[in-house]
C-alpha cells in the first residue's frame, strides 16, 4: 500500500527537550499524500505543522516512525538526497544573483547543458509572468515578485514534491490573493504534488484538495475542505475552522438516523452522520454546532428546530449581513446573503436537522 502514496508518514514522532522533560512537536502522526494532490497542513503556532513539513523535507529526523517518498523509506536520508524542494517563508533567494541566475541555480547544480538551462529558464519566466525581470536582483523586486521567483526556482526541475512553509504570509492582502490564485492554477497545470503549511484557514480552504488540521502535535482530522467545514471531527476542529454557534444539552433520544438534544426548555433534532467518529449514548451531555449561515431568520416555512430571541445588533459587510441574537440558550450569530430588511427586536430562528451536528460528547472523554 505504501507505494501507492507519494508521501506517507507512519506513526511519526518528533521530541524536543530532555528524556526527563520531553516536548512532543509531533506525536504518532500518520498521513498520506496522493500524487498530484494539493495537501495543506493547517494549525496554529506550535501545532506541529512546520515540524511535519521539515521531517518530510529531511531537515529533521524523527525519534520514532518512518517517512516514505514514492514507496521508499527516506527516514534517515538527508534533505539533498530527497526528490523534494522547499519554498520558505523568507523566500531564501540569493541576493547577489539575478532572477535568471536564481532560477537556473538548481539546473546548474544538476550539471544540465547550458543551452537547456537557458531554454528552461525562459519558459519558466513566462510561466510565472515575470519575463521582463530576468536581469533584476531580489532587492529590486516587490514581495509578490520575489515569491514568484522563489516558486520558479523550486519548480524548474520538477521535483516529486514541493513543500511550502507559509509562503504567502509576508505579502499584503491584495497581492496574497493574486499569488494564491496563481499558485493553485500552477499546481493544477503542472499536476505536481504540493504540501502547504499555513495557519490561515481561508487560505487552506481555498487552495487544498485535502487538509490535515493539527493541534498539539497531533492530527485532529484529515478531509476535503467541505468535509472539515461541514462535518468537523470534534469540538476543536469545529471551533478552529470557520465560525460556529454551540448549544449545550443532553442526548434525550436516539434512533438509527437522528438524535434529540434536550436543552433548557427546548429540544432539537440532529441527523446522525454515517460512520461518525463520536459515538452517542442516551442521557449524556453533548454540544451541538450550527454554522451561522445555516440559521434562518424568521423562516417562511415550518422548520423542525426553532428558537426565539432578541436581535440586538446588525452588521453589513459588503453583501453579507451578520446578526447577533440573544436567546435563552446564549448568544447566537447568523450570517445571511443580501440586505434583508431587519430591525432590532424579537425574531424567530429555525434550522433543519441536516444543518447541525454534535461535535462534543461526554462519553468520549
Helices and strands as residue ranges (DSSP letters): G 2-4, E 7-17, E 22-33, E 38-42, H 49-57, E 64-69, E 72-73, G 79-81, E 84-87, H 99-109, H 114-127, G 138-140, H 143-155, E 161-165, H 173-190, E 193-198, H 201-207, E 210-215, E 218-223, H 225-230, H 235-240, E 245-254, E 258-262, E 267-271, E 285-290, G 292-294, E 296-297, E 305-317, E 320-327, E 330-337, E 345-351, G 353-355, E 356-361, G 362-364
